[in-house]
Amino acid sequence: MAAINLDAALSDETNAALFRAAIASAHSTYDASGIDSARLKANLLNSGLIDNISKNFETYTSIDDSKVTANDIAAANILPPNYPPFNKDKRYLLLNISKGLAFLALSDVAEDPTTSLQIHLHYRESRATSNPVMSAVEPSFNFSHMFELHSRDIQVLLQCSDAIHVVVNRMHHPTGSIELVGTTSIDIRESLCGKPAKKFCEIKESGEDVTLGVLEVSIECIPRDIAGVKNAIVSLEEVSFQLKREQRQFDEINRLFYMHAKQWWNDYLQIRSCHAQRLVKLFTHNERGQKLPVTNFVSPIRSRYIETPHHAARFVSLISLEKSQGIGTSKIEVWANLHTVATLSKAPNSATLATILTSLLLGFNLPAYTALGYLKADDTPAAWVILASTGTGVEMVDPATARRYSTTDAAIPWSSVGCVFNDEGFWANVAVSDTVKGASFDLTDSRYWKALGRDAVLSMKLSQQQSFPIRSFTFPTTPQICLSESTAVTCEIELETVLKNQIAIYRDTRADLLTTWDDELAHLLTQCLCACEMEKIFPAANCGQPSRTSCASNGVKFQEGVRRAIPEGHTFKGFPVHFNTLNPQKIFTAFTQSKTCQSLILTRGDKVRFGVRVKLVGYAEKCVACWVMVAVRYKPYE
């Protein structure tokens, strides 16, 4: 039988009552030493106390007692009952966040039931999310999670600098919008000292040294001792020495790289005086306010939920481009962490989107680079992705739209390019003209590009880059839609129902018009929406011949189906609209703000019939393509 923490078990009132009853019943028989032990044992069994305690710890009864130490059981007693049994050959990290302190920026919404806070964690290949709690100055998170450590060797763990990345978000329930409160990182190595490490972690505004709140955190390495392993714990002095040594190494490497980059920059300016006006950005800020080389923000990402490079571009284009307007207001440009972007489903700038797309394309072993330059429209800084494939020539991808361009395309939205980079190199444009159209992207040609030393770039890469586990897509719920199942079809039907009601109310209140729905017309619209999404993934101007033929074929068949479904003398009107939100109120508001949509919704005529169809395509994380098409057929008045 597995060990049982009797004190914890008797803290339950029911169990305590059963125990007292068993003792009272056994008092009728005494032996020389006190209560009759045989009688007491029988009464305990009959009372059900043993069964109740066993049920509370049934999760751990499968552990082999002969191979489990006392520390394992002690650790098991403090874990939630839904955790699996321990693997005796592995180590785990138990993290507990009890509460938040001094979230003073939330004082205006203290105890506000319409907003909630949520914590997101990322450590190596694992991610976890807490339950939402009401916004307050001192929110009670009461959140625990257990991470599986990648090694049981204490020295390997001591030298691993990977930390737990923490993101705190706030959700506004009436609208479903999410804003970033702040981020922080938790170094796990204090937990290797054989006892729980308690610390207060400051939640910082993105890119600024401004504390927006404090988390009360406890971390513990489980099990503390492993049978057959010597020196299973380290001292706090060893941990402190390791952290200081890493900081000294980083400072020295940073100093050498800065000196090399400064000399390289001076050489670059001496080539032509106009180079000072080109967008050549060697350093930028991360969320912690550290100034790092831009090459550190690119690293190959591989995910089974991103199937092709085209799907990677479509996935990134569904991430909203929105500068954070949350609790704080960062005054510097920050290139966000992918974990932060995934939790918010939005990025603060095009550079963040470009580095994410470059990382995903590098995961497919493609020659991808992030490019920095200026837009044609307003001469503002911009970032995009370059695919310098030798087989098909150079291709440029806009990460915000997934649209592809060639170097001779007249519709290129960028006027100039200053530099390109990826995880292994950095190149500045030294051509006479820095215009994008017609530029040469042969990075090995020193007439057009000046390379920063590859060894210098690689020296600044973090010693152990954290890979990011991209999750599969799950359809979220919104305040207006409560899904019984997380399926695309269910969500589509719910959205269509809400939009139908809103359209009917709008026609009735604005023009006193009745609304009649035509299911056959609505069914025809699905084909059009599928073709629209296919065109987004495989653009007709750039994709292969099979996809282009498929898109055209769908369009022709859709038109033929509409012609056959519309009675003679009737008119058909309809058009698809794309959204990256599932909020029906936002979708309908967008319709009513368009004069074309208003005209369609308020159509007058004889035998007016409406059709609404919603098509949802989920990619990964929270990124969903939402296509909505409203159509009408009617016989115009003469």
C-alpha positions as CSV (number, residue, x, y, z in Angstrom):
1,M,0.0,0.0,0.0
2,A,1.2,3.5,-0.8
3,A,2.3,5.8,2.0
4,I,-0.5,8.1,3.4
5,N,-0.1,11.5,5.0
6,L,-2.5,10.8,8.0
7,D,-2.4,14.4,9.2
8,A,-3.6,15.7,5.8
9,A,-6.2,13.0,5.6
10,L,-7.7,13.7,9.0
11,S,-8.0,17.4,8.2
12,D,-11.1,16.4,6.3
13,E,-14.1,16.7,8.7
14,T,-15.8,13.5,7.5
15,N,-12.6,11.4,7.9
16,A,-12.0,12.9,11.3
17,A,-15.5,12.1,12.5
18,L,-15.1,8.4,11.3
19,F,-11.8,8.2,13.1
20,R,-13.3,9.4,16.4
21,A,-16.2,7.0,16.1
22,A,-13.8,4.1,15.5
23,I,-11.7,5.1,18.6
24,A,-14.9,5.4,20.8
25,S,-16.1,2.0,19.7
26,A,-12.7,0.4,20.5
27,H,-12.7,1.9,24.1
28,S,-15.0,-0.9,25.3
29,T,-12.0,-3.4,25.2
30,Y,-8.6,-2.7,26.8
31,D,-5.4,-4.6,27.0
32,A,-2.4,-3.9,29.1
33,S,-1.1,-1.3,26.7
34,G,-4.4,0.6,26.2
35,I,-6.9,0.2,23.3
36,D,-7.3,-3.3,21.8
37,S,-5.4,-2.9,18.6
38,A,-7.2,-5.7,16.8
39,R,-10.6,-4.2,17.7
40,L,-9.4,-0.7,16.6
41,K,-8.2,-2.1,13.3
42,A,-11.5,-3.8,12.7
43,N,-13.5,-0.7,13.5
44,L,-11.4,1.5,11.3
45,L,-12.0,-0.9,8.4
46,N,-15.7,-1.1,9.0
47,S,-16.0,2.7,9.4
48,G,-14.8,3.3,5.8
49,L,-12.0,5.6,6.9
50,I,-9.3,3.6,5.2
51,D,-11.3,3.5,2.0
52,N,-11.9,7.3,2.0
53,I,-8.2,8.0,2.5
54,S,-7.2,5.5,-0.2
55,K,-9.5,7.2,-2.7
56,N,-7.9,10.6,-2.1
57,F,-4.5,9.1,-2.9
58,E,-5.5,6.6,-5.6
59,T,-3.4,8.5,-8.1
60,Y,-0.2,7.4,-6.4
61,T,-1.1,3.8,-5.5
62,S,0.5,2.6,-8.7
63,I,4.0,3.7,-7.6
64,D,6.4,0.9,-6.6
65,D,6.9,1.5,-2.9
66,S,10.2,-0.3,-2.9
67,K,11.7,2.2,-5.4
68,V,10.1,5.4,-4.0
69,T,11.9,7.6,-1.4
70,A,10.2,9.5,1.4
71,N,10.7,12.7,-0.6
72,D,8.6,11.3,-3.4
73,I,5.7,10.7,-1.1
74,A,6.1,14.1,0.6
75,A,6.1,15.7,-2.8
76,A,3.1,13.7,-4.0
77,N,1.0,14.8,-1.0
78,I,1.2,18.4,-2.0
79,L,0.3,17.9,-5.7
80,P,-3.2,18.2,-7.1
81,P,-4.9,14.8,-7.6
82,N,-4.9,15.0,-11.4
83,Y,-1.1,14.6,-11.8
84,P,0.1,11.2,-13.1
85,P,2.4,8.9,-11.1
86,F,6.1,9.8,-10.9
87,N,8.6,8.2,-13.3
88,K,11.4,7.2,-10.9
89,D,14.0,7.9,-13.7
90,K,13.0,11.6,-14.2
91,R,13.0,14.8,-12.4
92,Y,10.1,17.3,-12.2
93,L,9.8,20.9,-11.4
94,L,6.7,21.9,-9.3
95,L,5.8,25.5,-9.7
96,N,3.2,27.2,-7.5
97,I,1.9,30.7,-7.9
98,S,-0.2,31.5,-4.9
99,K,-1.2,35.1,-5.5
100,G,-0.3,38.4,-7.0
101,L,0.7,41.5,-5.1
102,A,0.7,45.3,-5.9
103,F,-1.0,45.2,-9.2
104,L,-1.6,48.9,-8.7
105,A,-2.4,49.6,-12.3
106,L,-5.5,47.6,-11.8
107,S,-6.7,49.7,-8.9
108,D,-9.3,51.3,-11.2
109,V,-10.9,47.9,-11.9
110,A,-10.4,46.3,-8.5
111,E,-12.8,43.4,-8.0
112,D,-14.2,44.0,-11.5
113,P,-16.1,40.8,-12.6
114,T,-16.1,42.0,-16.2
115,T,-12.3,41.6,-16.5
116,S,-10.0,38.7,-15.5
117,L,-6.3,37.9,-15.3
118,Q,-4.6,34.8,-16.6
119,I,-1.1,33.5,-16.4
120,H,0.7,31.7,-19.3
121,L,3.9,29.7,-18.8
122,H,6.5,28.4,-21.3
123,Y,9.5,26.2,-20.4
124,R,11.3,24.4,-23.2
125,E,8.8,22.1,-24.8
126,S,6.0,22.6,-22.2
127,R,3.3,25.2,-21.9
128,A,0.6,25.8,-19.2
129,T,-2.2,28.2,-18.6
130,S,-3.9,29.1,-15.4
131,N,-7.7,29.5,-14.9
132,P,-8.9,33.1,-15.2
133,V,-9.3,35.0,-11.9
134,M,-11.0,38.3,-11.2
135,S,-8.9,41.4,-11.7
136,A,-7.8,42.8,-8.5
137,V,-4.8,44.6,-6.9
138,E,-4.0,41.3,-5.1
139,P,-5.4,38.5,-7.4
140,S,-5.6,35.0,-5.9
141,F,-4.2,32.8,-8.7
142,N,-3.7,29.6,-6.7
143,F,-2.1,28.0,-9.7
144,S,0.2,25.0,-9.7
145,H,1.9,23.2,-12.6
146,M,4.5,20.4,-12.8
147,F,7.1,20.6,-15.6
148,E,9.1,17.5,-16.6
149,L,12.8,18.4,-16.6
150,H,15.0,17.4,-19.5
151,S,17.6,15.7,-17.4
152,R,17.9,14.1,-13.9
153,D,21.7,15.0,-13.8
154,I,21.9,17.9,-11.3
155,Q,25.0,19.3,-13.0
156,V,23.3,19.4,-16.4
157,L,20.4,21.2,-14.9
158,L,22.7,23.7,-13.1
159,Q,24.4,24.7,-16.4
160,C,21.1,25.1,-18.3
161,S,20.1,28.7,-18.5
162,D,16.6,28.1,-19.8
163,A,14.1,29.9,-17.7
164,I,10.3,29.8,-17.4
165,H,8.8,32.6,-19.5
166,V,5.7,34.1,-17.8
167,V,3.0,36.2,-19.5
168,V,0.2,37.9,-17.6
169,N,-2.8,38.9,-19.7
170,R,-6.1,40.7,-18.9
171,M,-9.3,39.8,-20.7
172,H,-12.3,42.1,-21.1
173,H,-15.3,39.8,-21.1
174,P,-17.9,42.0,-22.7
175,T,-15.8,42.3,-25.9
176,G,-13.5,39.3,-25.6
177,S,-10.4,41.5,-26.2
178,I,-7.1,40.6,-24.5
179,E,-4.4,43.0,-23.5
180,L,-0.9,42.4,-22.1
181,V,-0.2,43.2,-18.5
182,G,3.5,42.3,-18.5
183,T,6.0,39.5,-18.6
184,T,8.8,38.0,-16.5
185,S,11.2,35.1,-16.4
186,I,11.8,32.6,-13.6
187,D,15.2,30.9,-13.2
188,I,14.6,27.4,-11.9
189,R,18.1,26.6,-10.5
190,E,17.4,27.7,-6.9
191,S,15.0,24.7,-6.8
192,L,18.0,22.3,-7.1
193,C,19.1,23.1,-3.5
194,G,16.9,20.3,-2.0
195,K,14.1,22.5,-0.6
196,P,11.3,24.7,-2.0
197,A,12.6,28.1,-3.2
198,K,10.2,31.0,-2.6
199,K,10.6,34.2,-4.5
200,F,8.8,37.3,-5.6
201,C,8.8,37.8,-9.3
202,E,8.2,41.3,-10.7
203,I,5.9,41.5,-13.7
204,K,7.6,44.1,-16.0
205,E,6.1,46.3,-18.7
206,S,7.2,45.1,-22.1
207,G,10.5,46.7,-22.9
208,E,10.6,48.9,-19.8
209,D,12.0,48.6,-16.3
210,V,8.6,49.3,-14.8
211,T,7.1,46.9,-12.3
212,L,3.3,46.4,-12.9
213,G,2.8,43.7,-10.3
214,V,4.5,41.0,-8.3
215,L,3.9,37.2,-8.3
216,E,4.5,35.1,-5.1
217,V,6.1,32.0,-6.5
218,S,7.4,28.7,-5.0
219,I,9.5,26.3,-7.1
220,E,10.7,22.8,-6.0
221,C,12.6,20.0,-7.7
222,I,10.9,16.6,-7.3
223,P,12.2,14.2,-6.2
224,R,14.8,15.9,-4.0
225,D,16.9,12.6,-3.8
226,I,17.2,9.9,-6.4
227,A,18.3,6.4,-5.4
228,G,21.7,5.5,-6.8
229,V,22.6,9.1,-7.7
230,K,25.3,10.8,-5.8
231,N,25.3,14.6,-5.1
232,A,21.6,14.9,-6.0
233,I,21.4,18.4,-4.7
234,V,23.6,21.5,-4.9
235,S,24.2,24.3,-2.5
236,L,22.8,27.8,-2.9
237,E,26.4,29.1,-3.2
238,E,27.0,26.9,-6.2
239,V,23.9,28.2,-7.9
240,S,24.9,31.8,-7.1
241,F,28.4,31.2,-8.5
242,Q,27.0,29.7,-11.7
243,L,24.7,32.6,-12.3
244,K,27.5,35.1,-11.7
245,R,29.8,33.2,-14.0
246,E,27.2,33.2,-16.8
247,Q,26.6,36.9,-16.4
248,R,30.4,37.6,-16.7
249,Q,30.6,35.4,-19.8
250,F,27.6,37.2,-21.4
251,D,29.1,40.6,-20.5
252,E,32.4,39.8,-22.1
253,I,30.9,38.3,-25.3
254,N,28.6,41.3,-25.5
255,R,31.6,43.7,-25.1
256,L,33.6,41.9,-27.9
257,F,30.6,41.8,-30.2
258,Y,29.8,45.5,-29.7
259,M,33.4,46.4,-30.5
260,H,33.4,44.3,-33.6
261,A,30.0,45.8,-34.7
262,K,31.1,49.3,-34.0
263,Q,34.2,48.9,-36.3
264,W,32.0,47.2,-38.9
265,W,29.6,50.1,-38.8
266,N,32.3,52.7,-39.2
267,D,33.6,50.8,-42.2
268,Y,30.1,50.7,-43.7
269,L,29.6,54.5,-43.4
270,Q,33.0,55.2,-45.1
271,I,31.8,53.4,-48.2
272,R,29.2,56.0,-49.0
273,S,27.9,58.9,-47.0
274,C,24.2,58.0,-47.9
275,H,24.5,54.8,-46.0
276,A,23.7,56.7,-42.8
277,Q,20.1,57.2,-44.1
278,R,19.6,53.5,-44.8
279,L,17.7,51.3,-42.3
280,V,20.5,49.1,-41.0
281,K,19.5,47.9,-37.6
282,L,22.0,45.8,-35.7
283,F,20.4,45.9,-32.3
284,T,16.9,46.0,-30.9
285,H,15.1,45.6,-27.5
286,N,13.5,42.4,-26.2
287,E,10.6,42.4,-23.7
288,R,13.0,42.6,-20.7
289,G,14.5,45.8,-22.1
290,Q,17.8,44.1,-23.1
291,K,19.5,45.4,-26.3
292,L,20.4,42.3,-28.3
293,P,21.5,41.7,-31.9
294,V,18.5,41.3,-34.3
295,T,19.9,37.9,-35.3
296,N,19.0,36.6,-31.8
297,F,15.3,37.0,-32.6
298,V,15.4,34.4,-35.4
299,S,15.7,30.6,-34.8
300,P,14.3,27.7,-36.7
301,I,10.8,26.6,-35.6
302,R,9.2,23.3,-36.5
303,S,5.7,22.3,-35.8
304,R,3.5,19.5,-37.0
305,Y,0.6,22.0,-37.0
306,I,2.2,24.2,-39.7
307,E,2.1,21.9,-42.7
308,T,3.7,23.8,-45.5
309,P,5.6,27.2,-46.0
310,H,2.3,28.5,-47.5
311,H,0.5,27.6,-44.4
312,A,3.2,29.2,-42.3
313,A,2.7,32.5,-44.2
314,R,-1.1,32.3,-43.8
315,F,-0.8,31.5,-40.1
316,V,1.4,34.6,-39.5
317,S,-0.9,36.8,-41.5
318,L,-3.8,35.9,-39.2
319,I,-1.9,37.4,-36.2
320,S,-3.3,40.9,-35.7
321,L,-0.8,43.8,-36.1
322,E,-1.6,46.0,-33.1
323,K,0.7,48.0,-30.9
324,S,0.1,47.1,-27.3
325,Q,-2.1,49.6,-25.5
326,G,-2.4,47.7,-22.3
327,I,-1.5,48.6,-18.7
328,G,1.8,50.2,-19.7
329,T,2.9,52.3,-22.7
330,S,6.4,51.3,-23.8
331,K,8.3,54.2,-25.4
332,I,10.8,52.0,-27.3
333,E,10.3,49.5,-30.1
334,V,10.1,46.0,-28.7
335,W,10.4,42.8,-30.7
336,A,8.0,40.5,-28.9
337,N,8.6,36.9,-27.7
338,L,6.6,34.3,-29.8
339,H,5.1,33.0,-26.5
340,T,3.6,36.5,-25.8
341,V,2.4,36.8,-29.4
342,A,0.7,33.4,-29.2
343,T,-1.2,34.2,-26.0
344,L,-2.4,37.6,-27.3
345,S,-2.8,36.5,-30.9
346,K,-1.4,39.9,-31.9
347,A,2.0,41.4,-32.5
348,P,3.3,45.0,-31.8
349,N,5.0,45.6,-35.1
350,S,5.8,44.1,-38.5
351,A,9.3,43.2,-37.5
352,T,8.0,40.7,-34.9
353,L,5.8,39.1,-37.6
354,A,8.7,39.0,-40.0
355,T,11.0,37.2,-37.6
356,I,8.3,34.7,-36.7
357,L,7.7,33.9,-40.4
358,T,11.5,33.7,-41.1
359,S,11.8,31.2,-38.2
360,L,9.0,29.0,-39.5
361,L,10.4,29.0,-43.0
362,L,13.9,28.2,-41.7
363,G,12.2,25.2,-40.0
364,F,11.4,23.9,-43.6
365,N,15.1,24.4,-44.4
366,L,14.4,27.3,-46.8
367,P,16.9,30.2,-47.4
368,A,14.7,32.7,-45.5
369,Y,15.8,36.2,-44.3
370,T,14.2,39.1,-42.6
371,A,14.5,42.3,-44.5
372,L,14.3,45.9,-43.1
373,G,13.5,48.9,-45.1
374,Y,10.9,51.6,-45.8
375,L,7.4,51.6,-47.2
376,K,6.5,53.4,-50.4
377,A,3.2,54.8,-49.1
378,D,4.5,56.9,-46.1
379,D,8.2,56.2,-45.9
380,T,7.9,54.5,-42.5
381,P,10.1,51.6,-41.4
382,A,8.8,48.1,-42.4
383,A,9.9,44.5,-42.3
384,W,9.3,41.6,-44.6
385,V,10.7,38.2,-45.5
386,I,12.9,37.3,-48.5
387,L,13.2,33.7,-49.9
388,A,16.4,33.6,-51.9
389,S,15.8,30.3,-53.5
390,T,18.2,29.4,-56.4
391,G,15.6,27.4,-58.2
392,T,12.7,29.9,-58.5
393,G,14.5,33.2,-58.0
394,V,13.9,35.7,-55.2
395,E,10.5,35.9,-53.6
396,M,9.4,38.5,-51.1
397,V,6.6,37.8,-48.6
398,D,4.6,40.4,-46.7
399,P,4.1,38.8,-43.2
400,A,0.9,40.8,-42.5
401,T,-0.9,39.7,-45.6
402,A,1.0,36.5,-46.8
403,R,1.1,38.1,-50.3
404,R,4.2,37.3,-52.4
405,Y,6.1,39.5,-54.8
406,S,8.9,39.2,-57.2
407,T,11.7,41.8,-57.4
408,T,10.2,43.1,-60.7
409,D,6.6,43.3,-59.4
410,A,5.2,46.9,-59.8
411,A,3.0,46.4,-56.8
412,I,5.8,45.9,-54.3
413,P,4.9,48.0,-51.2
414,W,8.5,48.6,-50.1
415,S,10.6,51.4,-51.6
416,S,14.0,50.5,-50.2
417,V,15.9,47.7,-48.3
418,G,18.7,48.5,-45.8
419,C,19.7,45.1,-44.5
420,V,18.7,41.4,-44.3
421,F,19.5,38.8,-41.7
422,N,18.6,35.4,-40.3
423,D,19.9,33.3,-37.4
424,E,23.4,32.8,-39.0
425,G,24.2,36.1,-40.6
426,F,23.7,39.8,-41.2
427,W,24.1,41.7,-44.4
428,A,23.9,45.5,-45.1
429,N,23.0,46.9,-48.5
430,V,26.0,48.6,-50.1
431,A,24.6,48.9,-53.7
432,V,24.6,52.3,-55.3
433,S,20.8,52.3,-55.1
434,D,18.9,50.7,-52.2
435,T,15.6,50.4,-54.1
436,V,13.8,47.1,-53.7
437,K,12.6,46.8,-57.3
438,G,15.2,45.1,-59.4
439,A,17.6,44.7,-56.5
440,S,20.1,41.9,-56.5
441,F,19.8,39.6,-53.5
442,D,22.9,37.5,-54.1
443,L,24.3,37.9,-50.5
444,T,27.7,36.5,-51.5
445,D,28.4,39.4,-53.9
446,S,30.3,42.0,-52.0
447,R,29.4,44.6,-54.6
448,Y,25.9,44.7,-53.2
449,W,26.1,43.4,-49.6
450,K,28.5,43.9,-46.7
451,A,28.4,40.9,-44.3
452,L,28.9,41.0,-40.6
453,G,31.3,38.3,-39.5
454,R,29.4,35.0,-39.2
455,D,31.5,33.9,-36.2
456,A,30.6,37.2,-34.4
457,V,26.9,36.6,-35.1
458,L,27.0,33.0,-33.8
459,S,28.9,34.1,-30.7
460,M,26.0,36.2,-29.6
461,K,23.4,33.5,-30.0
462,L,22.1,32.3,-26.7
463,S,24.0,29.1,-25.7
464,Q,20.7,27.2,-25.4
465,Q,17.9,28.5,-27.6
466,Q,14.4,27.6,-26.4
467,S,12.3,26.1,-29.1
468,F,8.6,27.1,-29.0
469,P,5.9,24.4,-29.0
470,I,3.2,25.7,-31.3
471,R,-0.2,24.3,-30.2
472,S,-3.0,23.0,-32.4
473,F,-5.9,25.3,-33.0
474,T,-9.0,25.0,-30.8
475,F,-12.1,27.1,-31.5
476,P,-12.5,29.6,-28.6
477,T,-15.8,30.7,-27.1
478,T,-16.9,34.3,-27.1
479,P,-19.4,36.1,-24.8
480,Q,-22.0,35.8,-27.6
481,I,-21.3,32.2,-28.5
482,C,-21.3,29.3,-26.0
483,L,-20.1,26.2,-27.8
484,S,-21.2,22.8,-26.7
485,E,-18.4,21.3,-28.8
486,S,-15.2,22.9,-30.0
487,T,-15.8,22.1,-33.7
488,A,-15.7,24.3,-36.7
489,V,-19.2,23.3,-37.9
490,T,-20.7,24.0,-34.6
491,C,-19.1,27.4,-34.4
492,E,-20.1,28.3,-37.9
493,I,-23.7,27.4,-37.2
494,E,-23.7,29.5,-34.1
495,L,-22.2,32.5,-35.8
496,E,-24.7,32.2,-38.7
497,T,-27.6,32.1,-36.3
498,V,-26.4,35.3,-34.4
499,L,-25.8,37.2,-37.7
500,K,-29.2,36.2,-39.1
501,N,-30.9,37.6,-36.0
502,Q,-28.9,40.8,-36.2
503,I,-29.6,41.3,-39.9
504,A,-33.3,40.7,-39.4
505,I,-33.4,43.2,-36.5
506,Y,-31.4,45.8,-38.5
507,R,-33.8,45.5,-41.5
508,D,-36.8,45.8,-39.3
509,T,-35.6,48.8,-37.2
510,R,-34.0,50.7,-40.1
511,A,-36.5,50.2,-42.9
512,D,-39.4,48.2,-41.5
513,L,-38.6,45.3,-43.8
514,L,-39.2,41.6,-43.3
515,T,-36.4,39.1,-43.8
516,T,-36.7,35.7,-45.4
517,W,-33.9,33.2,-45.5
518,D,-33.0,30.8,-48.3
519,D,-31.0,27.7,-47.2
520,E,-30.3,26.6,-50.8
521,L,-28.8,30.0,-51.6
522,A,-26.7,29.8,-48.4
523,H,-25.4,26.4,-49.3
524,L,-24.1,27.7,-52.7
525,L,-21.9,30.3,-50.9
526,T,-19.7,27.7,-49.2
527,Q,-17.9,27.0,-52.5
528,C,-17.1,30.6,-52.9
529,L,-15.6,30.9,-49.4
530,C,-13.5,27.8,-49.8
531,A,-12.1,29.2,-53.0
532,C,-11.3,32.5,-51.2
533,E,-9.3,30.7,-48.5
534,M,-7.5,28.6,-51.1
535,E,-6.5,31.7,-52.9
536,K,-5.1,33.2,-49.7
537,I,-2.9,30.1,-49.1
538,F,-1.8,29.7,-52.7
539,P,-2.1,33.1,-54.4
540,A,-2.9,32.7,-58.1
541,A,0.0,34.9,-59.2
542,N,2.6,33.0,-57.3
543,C,1.5,29.5,-56.6
544,G,1.8,26.3,-58.7
545,Q,-0.4,25.5,-61.6
546,P,-2.5,22.9,-59.8
547,S,-3.7,25.3,-57.2
548,R,-4.3,28.1,-59.8
549,T,-6.4,25.7,-61.8
550,S,-8.3,24.6,-58.8
551,C,-9.2,28.2,-57.7
552,A,-10.4,29.1,-61.2
553,S,-12.4,25.9,-61.5
554,N,-14.2,26.6,-58.2
555,G,-15.0,30.1,-59.4
556,V,-16.5,28.9,-62.6
557,K,-18.6,26.2,-60.9
558,F,-19.8,28.7,-58.3
559,Q,-21.0,31.1,-61.0
560,E,-22.7,28.3,-62.9
561,G,-24.5,27.1,-59.7
562,V,-25.7,30.7,-59.0
563,R,-27.0,31.1,-62.5
564,R,-29.0,27.9,-62.3
565,A,-30.3,28.7,-58.8
566,I,-31.5,32.3,-59.5
567,P,-35.0,32.4,-61.2
568,E,-35.3,34.3,-64.5
569,G,-35.7,38.1,-64.0
570,H,-34.0,38.0,-60.5
571,T,-30.8,39.7,-59.4
572,F,-28.0,38.2,-57.3
573,K,-25.8,40.3,-55.0
574,G,-23.2,39.0,-52.6
575,F,-19.6,39.2,-51.6
576,P,-17.2,37.5,-49.1
577,V,-15.6,39.4,-46.3
578,H,-12.6,38.1,-44.3
579,F,-12.2,38.5,-40.5
580,N,-9.7,37.2,-37.9
581,T,-12.2,37.3,-35.1
582,L,-15.1,35.2,-34.0
583,N,-17.0,38.0,-32.3
584,P,-20.3,38.4,-34.2
585,Q,-20.8,41.9,-32.9
586,K,-17.5,43.1,-34.5
587,I,-18.4,41.3,-37.7
588,F,-21.8,42.8,-37.9
589,T,-20.5,46.3,-37.0
590,A,-18.0,46.0,-39.9
591,F,-20.9,45.2,-42.2
592,T,-23.0,48.1,-41.1
593,Q,-20.1,50.5,-41.5
594,S,-19.7,49.7,-45.2
595,K,-22.1,51.5,-47.6
596,T,-22.0,48.5,-50.0
597,C,-22.9,46.1,-47.2
598,Q,-25.7,48.4,-45.9
599,S,-27.1,48.6,-49.5
600,L,-27.1,44.8,-49.7
601,I,-28.7,44.3,-46.2
602,L,-31.4,46.9,-46.9
603,T,-32.3,45.5,-50.3
604,R,-35.9,46.1,-51.4
605,G,-37.8,44.2,-54.1
606,D,-40.1,41.4,-54.9
607,K,-39.4,37.9,-53.5
608,V,-36.3,39.0,-51.6
609,R,-34.4,36.0,-50.2
610,F,-31.2,36.2,-48.1
611,G,-28.4,33.7,-47.5
612,V,-25.6,33.8,-44.9
613,R,-22.7,31.4,-44.8
614,V,-19.7,31.3,-42.4
615,K,-16.5,29.4,-43.2
616,L,-13.9,28.9,-40.4
617,V,-10.4,27.6,-41.0
618,G,-8.2,27.2,-37.9
619,Y,-4.4,27.0,-38.3
620,A,-2.6,27.0,-35.0
621,E,-2.8,28.7,-31.6
622,K,-5.7,31.1,-31.7
623,C,-5.3,32.0,-35.4
624,V,-8.5,31.5,-37.4
625,A,-9.6,32.6,-40.8
626,C,-13.2,33.6,-40.6
627,W,-15.0,34.2,-44.0
628,V,-18.5,35.6,-44.0
629,M,-20.7,35.9,-47.1
630,V,-24.1,37.6,-47.1
631,A,-26.0,37.3,-50.4
632,V,-29.4,38.2,-51.6
633,R,-31.6,37.3,-54.6
634,Y,-34.6,39.4,-55.6
635,K,-36.7,40.6,-58.4
636,P,-36.3,44.4,-58.8
637,Y,-39.3,46.7,-59.0
638,E,-40.0,48.0,-62.5
